[in-house]
Amino acid sequence: MNDLTKADLIPTYKDATLADAFKNQKALDRVIASITSAAKVEADVTTEKGREAIASMAYKVARSKTGLEAVAKPMADKAREESDRLNALRRHFKDELDGLRDRVRKPVNDWEAAEKQRISNLHDRLSEFTFLAEPIEGETAGSIAQTISRVEGIAVDGTWQEHQEAAADAKADTLLRLRSRYNATKLAEEQEDELRVLREAKAKAEEEEAERKREDAIKLREQEAAEAARKKALADAAEELEREKDKAEREIADAERQARETIEEAKRQSDNERARFIEEDRVAKELAAEKSANEEHRTQVRRQAAYALQKEIDWNIEQCEALVGTIEAGLIPHITINF
């Protein structure tokens, strides 16, 4: 087994080679155990001979390692070359078969990509209904009516494929929401127009009231000026007409009373006019609120009637709503809707 000099501690075995020690770890461990057992030295380290014996044994251990390495390295190099060759073959067949796998699967991949795109396109089309149903800041009844026309123009046909039923439901729901918002917006706009008219009437009345007050103030100043002139005339006349003093005092008293009554009457008229406009404004607000609530109730009744009809007859929601509108208009004899 040992082809080196006996300067090492590697054991010799009959009918075996040193390469056999590298077949597995147990075989190698037996060699290491043999070297370990042979490396035992009993020497006095305090003597030169003892130190030389220990150093010699350490050298033999080192030579044993060199001997084993001399056998193991060519084996490792050969194993590495074989491993590199096998790895190259592995890379080759993996690359070839990966390419073959991709070519074989390509029709499925292409179909799956096309199917994913088709479904995405249908979902985008469905999302348009949701987008159109959402309220827009500053929208008017006219803009909502345009959106309703746009939704009504979207055809629900075979191009929707398996989503045709969902598209029909989404369209019906979108139209229902848009029409409900159209009715509410139109009612609000009508109420705003009515309030605008009331505000303009109120502003006009207030302006007229202010004008009356200005005229009253002018009259009052004129009266005060006249009164001052009268008093001056009376004072001048008193010097000459002492005998008419009582009569003049009565006339003065009557004039003062009339002036007070005129001023008090003007104030009462002003207060009554202001109270009248406040009451008219309150009544107008109550009528507008009552009209809004009534229209909302009628809308709910129409919607409930349309859904009830749809459950009973094979019509879509638009047809049911149209029938409800015809009944409400009184175009079908003997049938009415209770609101």
TITOR-75376 format. One record per atom (N, C-alpha, C): residue in three letters; x, y, z. Coordinates in steps of 0.1 Angstrom, whole numbers, padded with zeros to 4 digits, always signed. Example, Ala and Ser with C-alpha at 12.3 -4.5 7.8 and 13.67 -1.06 7.14 Angstrom:
2
Ala+0132-0057+0078 Ala+0123-0045+0078 Ala+0132-0033+0078 Ser+0128-0022+0071 Ser+0137-0011+0071 Ser+0129+0000+0079 
//
This chain:
339
Met+0008-0012+0000 Met+0000+0000+0000 Met+0008+0013+0000 Asn+0020+0013+0007 Asn+0028+0025+0008 Asn+0040+0024-0001 Asp+0040+0033-0011 Asp+0050+0033-0021 Asp+0061+0043-0017 Leu+0059+0051-0006 Leu+0069+0060-0002 Leu+0080+0054+0007 Thr+0089+0062+0012 Thr+0099+0056+0021 Thr+0092+0055+0035 Lys+0098+0048+0044 Lys+0092+0046+0057 Lys+0095+0059+0066 Ala+0097+0070+0059 Ala+0098+0082+0067 Ala+0084+0087+0072 Asp+0074+0080+0068 Asp+0060+0084+0072 Asp+0054+0072+0080 Leu+0042+0075+0085 Leu+0036+0065+0094 Leu+0024+0058+0087 Ile+0023+0059+0074 Ile+0012+0053+0067 Ile+0013+0038+0068 Pro+0002+0031+0072 Pro+0003+0016+0074 Pro+0003+0009+0060 Thr+0009-0003+0060 Thr+0009-0011+0048 Thr-0001-0022+0049 Tyr-0010-0025+0039 Tyr-0020-0035+0039 Tyr-0017-0045+0028 Lys-0019-0057+0030 Lys-0018-0067+0020 Lys-0029-0067+0010 Asp-0025-0068-0002 Asp-0035-0068-0014 Asp-0044-0056-0014 Ala-0038-0044-0010 Ala-0046-0031-0010 Ala-0036-0020-0015 Thr-0042-0010-0020 Thr-0034+0002-0024 Thr-0039+0014-0016 Leu-0031+0024-0016 Leu-0034+0036-0008 Leu-0047+0043-0013 Ala-0049+0041-0026 Ala-0061+0048-0031 Ala-0074+0042-0025 Asp-0073+0029-0020 Asp-0085+0023-0014 Asp-0089+0031-0001 Ala-0079+0038+0005 Ala-0083+0045+0017 Ala-0092+0057+0014 Phe-0093+0061+0001 Phe-0102+0072-0002 Phe-0115+0068-0009 Lys-0119+0055-0007 Lys-0132+0051-0012 Lys-0143+0056-0003 Asn-0141+0057+0009 Asn-0151+0063+0018 Asn-0144+0068+0031 Gln-0152+0076+0039 Gln-0146+0082+0050 Gln-0142+0072+0061 Lys-0149+0061+0062 Lys-0145+0051+0072 Lys-0132+0045+0069 Ala-0129+0042+0057 Ala-0116+0037+0053 Ala-0105+0047+0056 Leu-0107+0059+0053 Leu-0097+0070+0056 Leu-0095+0071+0071 Asp-0107+0071+0078 Asp-0106+0073+0093 Asp-0097+0061+0099 Arg-0098+0049+0093 Arg-0090+0038+0098 Arg-0075+0041+0096 Val-0072+0047+0084 Val-0058+0051+0082 Val-0053+0062+0091 Ile-0062+0072+0094 Ile-0058+0083+0103 Ile-0056+0077+0117 Ala-0065+0068+0121 Ala-0064+0061+0134 Ala-0051+0054+0135 Ser-0047+0047+0125 Ser-0034+0039+0125 Ser-0022+0049+0127 Ile-0023+0061+0119 Ile-0012+0070+0120 Ile-0012+0076+0134 Thr-0023+0079+0139 Thr-0024+0085+0153 Thr-0018+0076+0163 Ser-0021+0062+0161 Ser-0016+0053+0171 Ser-0001+0052+0170 Ala+0004+0052+0157 Ala+0019+0051+0155 Ala+0026+0064+0160 Ala+0019+0075+0161 Ala+0026+0088+0164 Ala+0028+0090+0179 Lys+0025+0080+0187 Lys+0027+0082+0201 Lys+0042+0081+0204 Val+0047+0091+0212 Val+0061+0091+0215 Val+0062+0093+0230 Glu+0070+0085+0236 Glu+0073+0086+0250 Glu+0088+0090+0251 Ala+0090+0103+0253 Ala+0104+0109+0254 Ala+0105+0120+0264 Asp+0117+0122+0269 Asp+0119+0132+0279 Asp+0122+0145+0271 Val+0114+0155+0272 Val+0116+0167+0265 Val+0127+0175+0270 Thr+0132+0172+0282 Thr+0142+0180+0288 Thr+0156+0176+0283 Thr+0156+0164+0275 Thr+0169+0160+0270 Thr+0169+0162+0255 Glu+0181+0164+0250 Glu+0183+0166+0235 Glu+0178+0154+0227 Lys+0181+0142+0232 Lys+0176+0130+0225 Lys+0161+0129+0225 Gly+0155+0132+0237 Gly+0141+0132+0237 Gly+0134+0142+0228 Arg+0140+0154+0227 Arg+0134+0164+0218 Arg+0136+0160+0204 Glu+0147+0154+0200 Glu+0149+0149+0187 Glu+0139+0138+0183 Ala+0136+0129+0192 Ala+0127+0119+0190 Ala+0113+0124+0187 Ile+0109+0135+0195 Ile+0096+0141+0193 Ile+0095+0148+0180 Ala+0106+0156+0176 Ala+0107+0163+0163 Ala+0106+0153+0152 Ser+0113+0142+0153 Ser+0113+0132+0142 Ser+0099+0126+0140 Met+0092+0124+0151 Met+0078+0118+0150 Met+0069+0129+0143 Ala+0071+0142+0147 Ala+0063+0152+0141 Ala+0066+0153+0126 Tyr+0078+0151+0122 Tyr+0082+0151+0108 Tyr+0075+0139+0100 Lys+0075+0127+0107 Lys+0069+0116+0101 Lys+0054+0118+0099 Val+0047+0125+0109 Val+0033+0129+0107 Val+0031+0137+0095 Ala+0040+0148+0093 Ala+0039+0157+0082 Ala+0041+0149+0069 Arg+0051+0140+0069 Arg+0053+0132+0057 Arg+0041+0123+0054 Ser+0035+0118+0064 Ser+0023+0110+0062 Ser+0012+0118+0055 Lys+0010+0130+0059 Lys+0001+0139+0052 Lys+0005+0141+0038 Thr+0018+0143+0035 Thr+0022+0145+0021 Thr+0020+0133+0013 Gly+0022+0121+0019 Gly+0020+0109+0012 Gly+0005+0107+0008 Leu-0004+0110+0017 Leu-0018+0108+0014 Leu-0022+0119+0003 Glu-0017+0131+0004 Glu-0020+0141-0005 Glu-0015+0137-0019 Ala-0004+0131-0020 Ala+0002+0127-0033 Ala-0007+0117-0040 Val-0014+0109-0032 Val-0024+0099-0038 Val-0037+0106-0041 Ala-0042+0114-0031 Ala-0055+0120-0032 Ala-0056+0130-0044 Lys-0046+0138-0046 Lys-0047+0150-0055 Lys-0050+0145-0070 Pro-0042+0135-0075 Pro-0046+0130-0089 Pro-0060+0125-0089 Met-0064+0118-0079 Met-0078+0113-0079 Met-0088+0124-0079 Ala-0085+0135-0071 Ala-0094+0146-0071 Ala-0094+0154-0084 Asp-0082+0155-0090 Asp-0081+0162-0104 Asp-0089+0154-0114 Lys-0088+0141-0114 Lys-0095+0133-0123 Lys-0110+0133-0121 Ala-0114+0133-0108 Ala-0128+0134-0105 Ala-0134+0148-0109 Arg-0125+0159-0108 Arg-0130+0172-0112 Arg-0131+0173-0127 Glu-0122+0167-0134 Glu-0124+0167-0149 Glu-0136+0160-0153 Glu-0139+0149-0146 Glu-0151+0141-0150 Glu-0164+0149-0146 Ser-0163+0156-0134 Ser-0174+0165-0130 Ser-0177+0176-0140 Asp-0166+0182-0145 Asp-0167+0193-0154 Asp-0173+0188-0167 Arg-0169+0176-0172 Arg-0175+0171-0184 Arg-0190+0168-0182 Leu-0193+0162-0171 Leu-0207+0159-0168 Leu-0216+0172-0167 Asn-0210+0182-0161 Asn-0217+0195-0159 Asn-0219+0201-0173 Ala-0209+0200-0182 Ala-0211+0206-0195 Ala-0222+0199-0203 Leu-0222+0185-0201 Leu-0233+0177-0207 Leu-0247+0181-0201 Arg-0247+0183-0188 Arg-0259+0187-0182 Arg-0264+0200-0187 Arg-0255+0210-0188 Arg-0259+0223-0193 Arg-0265+0222-0208 His-0258+0213-0215 His-0262+0212-0229 His-0277+0206-0230 Phe-0279+0195-0223 Phe-0292+0189-0225 Phe-0303+0197-0218 Lys-0299+0204-0207 Lys-0309+0213-0201 Lys-0313+0225-0210 Asp-0303+0231-0217 Asp-0306+0242-0226 Asp-0314+0237-0238 Glu-0311+0225-0243 Glu-0318+0220-0255 Glu-0333+0217-0251 Leu-0334+0210-0239 Leu-0348+0206-0235 Leu-0356+0218-0231 Asp-0350+0228-0224 Asp-0357+0240-0221 Asp-0362+0247-0233 Gly-0354+0248-0243 Gly-0359+0254-0256 Gly-0370+0246-0262 Leu-0368+0232-0262 Leu-0379+0224-0267 Leu-0392+0225-0260 Arg-0390+0226-0246 Arg-0402+0228-0238 Arg-0410+0241-0241 Asp-0402+0252-0243 Asp-0408+0265-0246 Asp-0414+0264-0260 Arg-0408+0258-0269 Arg-0414+0257-0283 Arg-0427+0249-0283 Val-0427+0238-0275 Val-0439+0230-0274 Val-0450+0237-0267 Arg-0447+0245-0257 Arg-0457+0252-0249 Arg-0462+0265-0255 Lys-0454+0270-0265 Lys-0457+0283-0271 Lys-0472+0285-0275 Pro-0478+0275-0282 Pro-0492+0277-0285 Pro-0501+0280-0273 Val-0498+0272-0262 Val-0506+0274-0250 Val-0503+0288-0244 Asn-0490+0292-0244 Asn-0487+0305-0238 Asn-0494+0316-0246 Asp-0493+0315-0260 Asp-0499+0325-0268 Asp-0514+0326-0266 Trp-0521+0314-0264 Trp-0535+0314-0262 Trp-0538+0320-0249 Glu-0530+0317-0238 Glu-0533+0322-0225 Glu-0531+0338-0225 Ala-0521+0343-0232 Ala-0519+0357-0233 Ala-0531+0364-0240 Ala-0535+0358-0251 Ala-0546+0364-0258 Ala-0559+0363-0250 Glu-0561+0352-0242 Glu-0573+0351-0234 Glu-0572+0361-0222 Lys-0560+0363-0217 Lys-0559+0373-0206 Lys-0562+0387-0211 Gln-0557+0390-0223 Gln-0560+0403-0229 Gln-0575+0405-0232 Arg-0581+0394-0237 Arg-0595+0395-0241 Arg-0604+0397-0228 Ile-0601+0390-0217 Ile-0608+0392-0205 Ile-0605+0406-0199 Ser-0593+0411-0200 Ser-0590+0425-0196 Ser-0598+0435-0203 Asn-0599+0433-0217 Asn-0606+0442-0225 Asn-0621+0443-0221 Leu-0627+0431-0218 Leu-0641+0430-0214 Leu-0643+0437-0200 His-0633+0435-0191 His-0634+0441-0178 His-0633+0457-0179 Asp-0624+0461-0189 Asp-0623+0476-0191 Asp-0637+0481-0196 Arg-0643+0474-0205 Arg-0656+0478-0210 Arg-0666+0478-0199 Leu-0666+0468-0190 Leu-0676+0469-0179 Leu-0673+0480-0170 Ser-0660+0483-0168 Ser-0656+0494-0159 Ser-0661+0508-0164 Glu-0664+0509-0177 Glu-0669+0521-0182 Glu-0682+0525-0177 Phe-0691+0514-0175 Phe-0704+0516-0169 Phe-0703+0522-0155 Thr-0694+0517-0147 Thr-0691+0522-0133 Thr-0686+0536-0134 Phe-0677+0539-0143 Phe-0672+0553-0144 Phe-0683+0563-0148 Leu-0692+0559-0158 Leu-0702+0568-0162 Leu-0713+0570-0152 Ala-0714+0560-0143 Ala-0725+0561-0132 Ala-0721+0570-0121 Glu-0708+0573-0120 Glu-0703+0582-0109 Glu-0707+0596-0111 Pro-0711+0604-0100 Pro-0714+0618-0102 Pro-0702+0626-0105 Ile-0703+0637-0112 Ile-0692+0646-0116 Ile-0695+0659-0109 Glu-0685+0665-0104 Glu-0686+0678-0097 Glu-0691+0689-0108 Gly-0701+0696-0104 Gly-0706+0706-0112 Gly-0716+0702-0124 Glu-0720+0689-0123 Glu-0728+0684-0134 Glu-0742+0690-0133 Thr-0749+0691-0145 Thr-0762+0696-0146 Thr-0772+0686-0151 Ala-0785+0689-0151 Ala-0794+0679-0157 Ala-0791+0677-0171 Gly-0787+0687-0178 Gly-0783+0686-0192 Gly-0771+0677-0195 Ser-0761+0678-0187 Ser-0749+0669-0188 Ser-0752+0655-0184 Ile-0761+0653-0174 Ile-0765+0639-0170 Ile-0773+0633-0182 Ala-0782+0641-0188 Ala-0790+0636-0199 Ala-0780+0632-0211 Gln-0770+0639-0213 Gln-0760+0635-0224 Gln-0753+0621-0220 Thr-0750+0620-0207 Thr-0744+0607-0203 Thr-0754+0596-0204 Ile-0767+0598-0201 Ile-0777+0588-0203 Ile-0778+0584-0217 Ser-0777+0593-0227 Ser-0778+0590-0241 Ser-0765+0582-0245 Arg-0754+0585-0239 Arg-0742+0578-0242 Arg-0743+0563-0238 Val-0748+0561-0225 Val-0750+0548-0220 Val-0760+0540-0228 Glu-0771+0547-0232 Glu-0781+0540-0240 Glu-0776+0536-0253 Gly-0766+0543-0258 Gly-0760+0540-0271 Gly-0750+0528-0271 Ile-0746+0524-0259 Ile-0737+0512-0258 Ile-0744+0499-0260 Ala-0741+0492-0271 Ala-0748+0480-0274 Ala-0743+0469-0266 Val-0753+0461-0260 Val-0750+0449-0253 Val-0753+0437-0262 Asp-0743+0432-0269 Asp-0745+0422-0279 Asp-0735+0411-0277 Gly-0733+0403-0288 Gly-0724+0391-0287 Gly-0710+0395-0285 Thr-0706+0407-0287 Thr-0692+0411-0285 Thr-0688+0411-0271 Trp-0698+0410-0262 Trp-0695+0409-0247 Trp-0692+0395-0243 Gln-0695+0385-0252 Gln-0692+0371-0250 Gln-0698+0366-0237 Glu-0690+0360-0228 Glu-0696+0355-0216 Glu-0700+0365-0206 His-0696+0378-0208 His-0700+0389-0199 His-0712+0397-0204 Gln-0719+0391-0214 Gln-0731+0398-0220 Gln-0741+0401-0209 Glu-0744+0391-0201 Glu-0754+0393-0190 Glu-0750+0403-0180 Ala-0737+0402-0176 Ala-0732+0412-0166 Ala-0732+0426-0172 Ala-0729+0427-0185 Ala-0730+0440-0192 Ala-0744+0446-0192 Ala-0754+0437-0195 Ala-0768+0441-0194 Ala-0772+0446-0181 Asp-0767+0439-0170 Asp-0771+0443-0157 Asp-0764+0456-0153 Ala-0751+0458-0157 Ala-0744+0470-0154 Ala-0750+0482-0161 Lys-0754+0480-0174 Lys-0760+0491-0181 Lys-0773+0495-0175 Ala-0782+0485-0171 Ala-0794+0488-0165 Ala-0792+0496-0151 Asp-0782+0491-0143 Asp-0780+0497-0131 Asp-0775+0512-0133 Thr-0766+0513-0143 Thr-0760+0527-0145 Thr-0771+0536-0150 Leu-0780+0531-0159 Leu-0791+0540-0164 Leu-0800+0543-0152 Leu-0803+0534-0143 Leu-0812+0536-0132 Leu-0806+0547-0123 Arg-0793+0546-0120 Arg-0786+0556-0111 Arg-0786+0570-0118 Leu-0783+0570-0131 Leu-0782+0583-0139 Leu-0796+0589-0139 Arg-0806+0581-0142 Arg-0820+0587-0143 Arg-0824+0593-0129 Ser-0821+0585-0119 Ser-0825+0590-0105 Ser-0818+0603-0102 Arg-0805+0604-0106 Arg-0797+0616-0103 Arg-0802+0627-0112 Tyr-0806+0624-0125 Tyr-0811+0634-0134 Tyr-0824+0640-0128 Asn-0833+0632-0123 Asn-0846+0637-0117 Asn-0843+0646-0105 Ala-0833+0642-0097 Ala-0830+0650-0085 Ala-0824+0663-0089 Thr-0814+0662-0099 Thr-0807+0674-0103 Thr-0817+0684-0110 Lys-0826+0679-0118 Lys-0835+0687-0125 Lys-0845+0694-0115 Leu-0849+0686-0105 Leu-0858+0692-0094 Leu-0850+0703-0087 Ala-0838+0700-0083 Ala-0830+0710-0076 Ala-0828+0723-0084 Glu-0826+0721-0098 Glu-0824+0733-0106 Glu-0837+0741-0107 Glu-0849+0734-0108 Glu-0862+0741-0108 Glu-0864+0748-0095 Gln-0861+0742-0084 Gln-0862+0748-0071 Gln-0853+0761-0070 Glu-0841+0759-0075 Glu-0832+0771-0075 Glu-0837+0782-0083 Asp-0843+0779-0095 Asp-0849+0790-0103 Asp-0861+0796-0095 Glu-0869+0788-0089 Glu-0880+0794-0081 Glu-0874+0803-0070 Leu-0864+0798-0063 Leu-0858+0806-0052 Leu-0852+0819-0057 Arg-0846+0818-0069 Arg-0840+0830-0075 Arg-0851+0840-0078 Val-0862+0836-0083 Val-0874+0845-0086 Val-0878+0851-0072 Leu-0879+0843-0062 Leu-0884+0848-0049 Leu-0873+0858-0043 Arg-0860+0855-0045 Arg-0850+0864-0040 Arg-0851+0877-0047 Glu-0853+0876-0061 Glu-0854+0889-0068 Glu-0866+0897-0064 Ala-0877+0890-0062 Ala-0889+0897-0057 Ala-0887+0903-0044 Lys-0880+0895-0035 Lys-0878+0901-0022 Lys-0868+0913-0022 Ala-0858+0912-0031 Ala-0849+0923-0032 Ala-0856+0935-0038 Lys-0865+0933-0047 Lys-0873+0944-0053 Lys-0882+0950-0042 Ala-0888+0942-0034 Ala-0897+0947-0023 Ala-0889+0955-0013 Glu-0877+0950-0010 Glu-0868+0957+0000 Glu-0864+0970-0006 Glu-0861+0970-0019 Glu-0857+0983-0025 Glu-0868+0993-0025 Glu-0880+0988-0028 Glu-0892+0997-0027 Glu-0894+1002-0013 Glu-0892+0993-0003 Glu-0894+0997+0011 Glu-0884+1007+0014 Ala-0871+1005+0010 Ala-0861+1015+0013 Ala-0865+1029+0006 Glu-0870+1028-0006 Glu-0874+1040-0013 Glu-0885+1047-0005 Arg-0895+1039+0000 Arg-0906+1045+0008 Arg-0900+1052+0021 Lys-0890+1045+0026 Lys-0885+1051+0039 Lys-0877+1064+0035 Arg-0870+1064+0024 Arg-0864+1077+0020 Arg-0874+1088+0018 Glu-0885+1084+0011 Glu-0895+1094+0009 Glu-0901+1099+0022 Asp-0904+1089+0031 Asp-0909+1093+0044 Asp-0900+1102+0052 Ala-0887+1100+0051 Ala-0877+1108+0057 Ala-0877+1122+0051 Ile-0879+1123+0038 Ile-0879+1136+0032 Ile-0892+1143+0036 Lys-0903+1136+0036 Lys-0915+1142+0041 Lys-0914+1147+0055 Leu-0907+1139+0063 Leu-0906+1142+0077 Leu-0897+1155+0079 Arg-0886+1156+0071 Arg-0878+1168+0071 Arg-0886+1180+0066 Glu-0894+1178+0056 Glu-0902+1189+0051 Glu-0912+1193+0062 Gln-0918+1183+0068 Gln-0927+1186+0079 Gln-0920+1193+0090 Glu-0908+1189+0093 Glu-0901+1196+0104 Glu-0897+1210+0100 Ala-0894+1212+0087 Ala-0891+1225+0082 Ala-0904+1234+0083 Ala-0915+1227+0078 Ala-0927+1235+0078 Ala-0931+1238+0093 Glu-0929+1229+0102 Glu-0932+1231+0116 Glu-0923+1242+0121 Ala-0911+1243+0117 Ala-0903+1253+0122 Ala-0907+1267+0117 Ala-0911+1266+0104 Ala-0916+1279+0098 Ala-0929+1283+0104 Arg-0938+1273+0107 Arg-0950+1276+0114 Arg-0948+1282+0128 Lys-0939+1276+0135 Lys-0936+1281+0148 Lys-0931+1295+0147 Lys-0922+1298+0138 Lys-0917+1311+0136 Lys-0928+1321+0133 Ala-0937+1316+0123 Ala-0949+1325+0120 Ala-0958+1328+0131 Leu-0960+1317+0139 Leu-0968+1318+0151 Leu-0962+1328+0161 Ala-0949+1327+0162 Ala-0942+1336+0172 Ala-0943+1350+0167 Asp-0942+1352+0154 Asp-0943+1365+0149 Asp-0957+1371+0150 Ala-0967+1361+0147 Ala-0981+1365+0148 Ala-0985+1368+0162 Ala-0979+1361+0172 Ala-0983+1362+0186 Ala-0981+1376+0191 Glu-0971+1383+0185 Glu-0968+1396+0190 Glu-0980+1406+0185 Glu-0985+1402+0173 Glu-0996+1411+0168 Glu-1010+1406+0171 Leu-1011+1392+0173 Leu-1024+1387+0174 Leu-1025+1379+0187 Glu-1023+1386+0198 Glu-1024+1380+0211 Glu-1037+1374+0214 Arg-1047+1380+0208 Arg-1061+1376+0211 Arg-1064+1362+0204 Glu-1055+1358+0194 Glu-1058+1346+0187 Glu-1049+1334+0192 Lys-1043+1337+0204 Lys-1033+1327+0210 Lys-1039+1313+0212 Asp-1051+1313+0218 Asp-1057+1300+0221 Asp-1059+1292+0208 Lys-1065+1299+0198 Lys-1068+1292+0185 Lys-1055+1287+0179 Ala-1045+1295+0179 Ala-1032+1291+0173 Ala-1026+1279+0180 Glu-1027+1279+0194 Glu-1022+1267+0202 Glu-1029+1254+0198 Arg-1042+1256+0196 Arg-1050+1244+0192 Arg-1045+1239+0179 Glu-1043+1248+0169 Glu-1039+1244+0156 Glu-1025+1237+0157 Ile-1017+1243+0165 Ile-1003+1236+0167 Ile-1005+1222+0172 Ala-1013+1221+0182 Ala-1015+1207+0189 Ala-1021+1197+0178 Asp-1030+1202+0170 Asp-1036+1193+0160 Asp-1025+1189+0150 Ala-1017+1198+0146 Ala-1007+1195+0136 Ala-0997+1185+0141 Glu-0993+1187+0154 Glu-0983+1178+0160 Glu-0989+1164+0161 Arg-1002+1163+0165 Arg-1008+1150+0166 Arg-1008+1143+0152 Gln-1012+1151+0142 Gln-1013+1145+0129 Gln-0999+1140+0124 Ala-0989+1148+0128 Ala-0975+1144+0124 Ala-0971+1131+0130 Arg-0974+1130+0143 Arg-0971+1117+0150 Arg-0979+1105+0145 Glu-0992+1108+0142 Glu-1000+1097+0136 Glu-0994+1093+0122 Thr-0990+1103+0114 Thr-0985+1099+0101 Thr-0972+1091+0102 Ile-0963+1095+0112 Ile-0951+1088+0114 Ile-0954+1073+0119 Glu-0963+1072+0129 Glu-0966+1059+0134 Glu-0973+1050+0124 Glu-0981+1056+0115 Glu-0987+1048+0104 Glu-0977+1043+0094 Ala-0968+1052+0091 Ala-0957+1047+0082 Ala-0949+1036+0088 Lys-0946+1037+0101 Lys-0938+1026+0107 Lys-0946+1013+0108 Arg-0960+1014+0110 Arg-0968+1002+0110 Arg-0968+0995+0097 Gln-0969+1003+0086 Gln-0969+0998+0073 Gln-0956+0991+0069 Ser-0945+0998+0074 Ser-0932+0992+0071 Ser-0930+0978+0078 Asp-0935+0978+0091 Asp-0934+0965+0099 Asp-0942+0954+0093 Asn-0955+0958+0088 Asn-0964+0948+0082 Asn-0958+0943+0069 Glu-0952+0952+0061 Glu-0946+0948+0048 Glu-0934+0938+0051 Arg-0926+0941+0061 Arg-0915+0932+0064 Arg-0919+0918+0068 Ala-0930+0918+0077 Ala-0935+0906+0082 Ala-0941+0897+0070 Arg-0948+0905+0061 Arg-0954+0898+0050 Arg-0943+0891+0041 Phe-0932+0897+0038 Phe-0921+0891+0030 Phe-0915+0880+0037 Ile-0913+0881+0051 Ile-0907+0870+0058 Ile-0916+0858+0057 Glu-0929+0860+0059 Glu-0939+0849+0058 Glu-0939+0843+0044 Glu-0938+0851+0034 Glu-0938+0846+0020 Glu-0926+0837+0018 Asp-0914+0842+0023 Asp-0902+0834+0021 Asp-0903+0821+0028 Arg-0908+0821+0041 Arg-0910+0808+0048 Arg-0919+0799+0040 Val-0930+0804+0035 Val-0940+0795+0028 Val-0933+0789+0015 Ala-0925+0798+0009 Ala-0918+0793-0004 Ala-0909+0782-0001 Lys-0901+0783+0011 Lys-0892+0773+0014 Lys-0899+0760+0018 Glu-0910+0761+0025 Glu-0918+0749+0029 Glu-0923+0742+0016 Leu-0928+0750+0007 Leu-0934+0744-0006 Leu-0922+0737-0014 Ala-0910+0743-0014 Ala-0899+0737-0021 Ala-0895+0724-0015 Ala-0895+0724-0001 Ala-0891+0711+0005 Ala-0902+0701+0003 Glu-0914+0705+0004 Glu-0925+0695+0002 Glu-0925+0690-0013 Lys-0922+0698-0022 Lys-0921+0694-0036 Lys-0910+0684-0038 Ser-0898+0687-0032 Ser-0887+0678-0033 Ser-0890+0664-0027 Ala-0896+0664-0015 Ala-0899+0651-0009 Ala-0909+0644-0017 Asn-0919+0651-0023 Asn-0929+0644-0031 Asn-0923+0638-0043 Glu-0914+0645-0050 Glu-0908+0640-0062 Glu-0899+0628-0058 Glu-0892+0628-0047 Glu-0884+0617-0043 Glu-0892+0605-0040 His-0904+0607-0034 His-0913+0596-0031 His-0918+0590-0044 Arg-0922+0599-0054 Arg-0927+0594-0067 Arg-0916+0586-0074 Thr-0904+0590-0073 Thr-0893+0583-0079 Thr-0891+0569-0073 Gln-0892+0568-0060 Gln-0891+0555-0053 Gln-0902+0546-0057 Val-0915+0552-0058 Val-0926+0543-0062 Val-0924+0538-0077 Arg-0920+0547-0086 Arg-0917+0543-0100 Arg-0907+0532-0100 Arg-0896+0533-0092 Arg-0885+0523-0092 Arg-0890+0510-0087 Gln-0898+0510-0076 Gln-0903+0498-0070 Gln-0913+0491-0080 Ala-0921+0499-0087 Ala-0931+0494-0096 Ala-0923+0487-0108 Ala-0913+0494-0113 Ala-0905+0488-0124 Ala-0898+0475-0120 Tyr-0892+0474-0108 Tyr-0886+0462-0104 Tyr-0897+0451-0101 Ala-0908+0454-0096 Ala-0919+0444-0095 Ala-0923+0439-0108 Leu-0925+0448-0118 Leu-0929+0443-0131 Leu-0918+0434-0137 Gln-0905+0438-0135 Gln-0895+0430-0141 Gln-0894+0415-0135 Lys-0899+0414-0123 Lys-0899+0400-0117 Lys-0911+0392-0123 Glu-0921+0399-0127 Glu-0933+0392-0132 Glu-0933+0389-0147 Ile-0926+0398-0155 Ile-0926+0397-0169 Ile-0912+0396-0174 Asp-0910+0391-0186 Asp-0896+0389-0191 Asp-0892+0401-0199 Trp-0891+0412-0192 Trp-0887+0425-0198 Trp-0874+0430-0191 Asn-0867+0439-0198 Asn-0856+0445-0191 Asn-0860+0457-0183 Ile-0852+0463-0175 Ile-0856+0473-0166 Ile-0860+0486-0173 Glu-0854+0488-0185 Glu-0858+0500-0193 Glu-0872+0499-0198 Gln-0876+0487-0203 Gln-0890+0485-0207 Gln-0900+0486-0196 Cys-0896+0481-0184 Cys-0905+0482-0172 Cys-0907+0496-0168 Glu-0895+0504-0168 Glu-0897+0518-0165 Glu-0905+0525-0175 Ala-0904+0522-0188 Ala-0912+0529-0198 Ala-0927+0526-0196 Leu-0930+0513-0192 Leu-0944+0509-0190 Leu-0949+0517-0177 Val-0941+0518-0167 Val-0945+0526-0155 Val-0948+0540-0159 Gly-0939+0546-0168 Gly-0941+0560-0172 Gly-0954+0561-0180 Thr-0958+0551-0188 Thr-0970+0552-0196 Thr-0982+0551-0187 Ile-0982+0543-0177 Ile-0993+0542-0167 Ile-0994+0555-0160 Glu-0983+0560-0155 Glu-0983+0573-0148 Glu-0989+0584-0156 Ala-0986+0584-0169 Ala-0992+0595-0178 Ala-1007+0593-0181 Gly-1012+0582-0177 Gly-1027+0579-0179 Gly-1030+0575-0193 Leu-1020+0569-0200 Leu-1022+0565-0214 Leu-1029+0551-0214 Ile-1029+0544-0203 Ile-1035+0530-0203 Ile-1048+0531-0195 Pro-1060+0530-0201 Pro-1072+0531-0193 Pro-1073+0521-0182 His-1080+0526-0171 His-1083+0518-0160 His-1071+0513-0151 Ile-1059+0519-0154 Ile-1048+0515-0146 Ile-1041+0528-0141 Thr-1039+0528-0129 Thr-1032+0540-0123 Thr-1021+0536-0113 Ile-1013+0546-0109 Ile-1003+0543-0099 Ile-1006+0552-0086 Asn-1006+0545-0075 Asn-1008+0552-0062 Asn-0995+0557-0057 Phe-0993+0570-0055 Phe-0981+0576-0050 Phe-0983+0579-0035 
//
